[in-house]
Amino acid sequence: MDLSSASQNRRQRRSQVLLAASLELSGGSVAVRMRNLSAEGALVEGDGLPVEGSSVVFRRQDLCVAAKVVWVREQRAGLSFDEPLTPEIVLRHIPTPRARVLPEFKRPGISGQMTEAERLSAAEWMWRSGQDPAVK
């Protein structure tokens, strides 16, 4: 079960991301991947996560915020920030989505020279489809 998508008990909308971050606790640091982020918390994933109830410092680039681990399941953990982040700070750490490129479907062009039989066949096909083969 993916706990990050359970939106029925969320107070804040969470933005889906996959970014490198770290958790600092009692002199050590654990590299994690941030899976989602909101003003009040984050979902992180990684190896060697701290236990539930641990106080940590969450770091992502220039973002440094005290947090508490509220749950741990396998290699994922939910963090609750001690102080809510402003919307500007949250948006600064969410990358702009890449523009979607729609596929362009085209028939392949004719390459090389056509034989006389191929030209006649193409002209006949175009005539049947209502196209004028003389018009380019």
N, C-alpha and C positions, 0 to 999 in steps of 0.2 A: 504494500500500500504506500503510495506516495503522499506523505503528510504535507508536502509543500503545496498541494493543490486543494487541500481541504479548506475552502474559502468560507464555509458556513460559520466558523467561529473566529474569523479574522476581524480585527477592529480597523486595520489599515490595509489598503491595497498593496500587494507585494509585486515588485517588478522582477521578472525572470531574467537572470544573468548567469554567466559562468566566468568568473573572474578570480584571479589569484588574490589571496589575503593571508593573514596569519592571526593566530591567537597566542597571546602572551600570558603565562601564568607561572607564578612562583619561580621566577628566574629563567624559565625555559620558553621556547617558542615552538609552535606547531604550525606547519604550512597547511593551509586549507584552500578549498575552492568555494567561493561564495556562490550559492545557487539562486538565492533571491534576497531582496532587500526591501525593507520598508522603513518608515520613520521610527518604528518601535523595536525592530529586530531584524534578524537575518537567519537564513538557513545555510549552514556550511557543511562541507563534506571533506573527509580526509582520514588519514590513519593516525592512531594514537590520540584520539580526542579526549578532552578532560571529562570527568564524570559529571553527572547531573548535579546541579547545585553549585558548581565551581564558579568563582569570580574570575573573569578574564578581561584582558584588554584586546579588543578587536581592532586590527589594523588593515587598512587598504589604501595604498598610496599615502596621501596626506590626511586621511581620515583615521582618527584614533579615538575610540570611545570605550568606556568601561561597560561591561555587560555581564550577564549571568547566564550560564548554561541551564536552560529550562527542561530540555529533554535530550536523550541520546538514543539512537536506534541504529545498530550496526555501524556504518561509517558516516552517518549524518547526525547533525545536532542542531537544535534550535536555540538561538540566542535572543535574549531580551535586553535591550539597551537600558542603562540606568537613567539616561536622559534622552527624550525623543530627539531625533534629528530634524532639522528644518527641511522643507521640501527642496530648497536649493542644494543642500548638501547631498540629499538622496539622488537628485537628478544628475549631479556632477559625476556620480559613480555608476550611472547607467548609460552604457554606450548607445549612440544613435543607431537605430536599426538601418541595415543596409537596404538600399532601394531594391525592390524586387524586379528582376529582369524577366519579362515574359518571353517565352520561346517564340521565335519567329519561324513559322513553317512555310517553306518555299520548295517548289519542285526544283530538282537539280537542273542546271542549264545543260544545253547540248554542247559538248566539247568535240573538237576535231571536225573533220569534214564529213558531210553526209553523202551517202551514195545517191544516185538518181532514184533508185527504188525507195530509199528511206524518205527522200524529199516528196515523192509522189504519195507515199503512205501518210506522211504528216499533213500534206495538203488535203488529202481525202478526209482525214480525221477532222481537220479544222473546218472543212466545208460541211461535214455532217453535224458538227457542234454549233454551226451558225456563225463561225468566225470567218473573216475574209483573210486568206493566207497572204494576200498581197499587201495588207496593212501591217505595218510593224509597230 
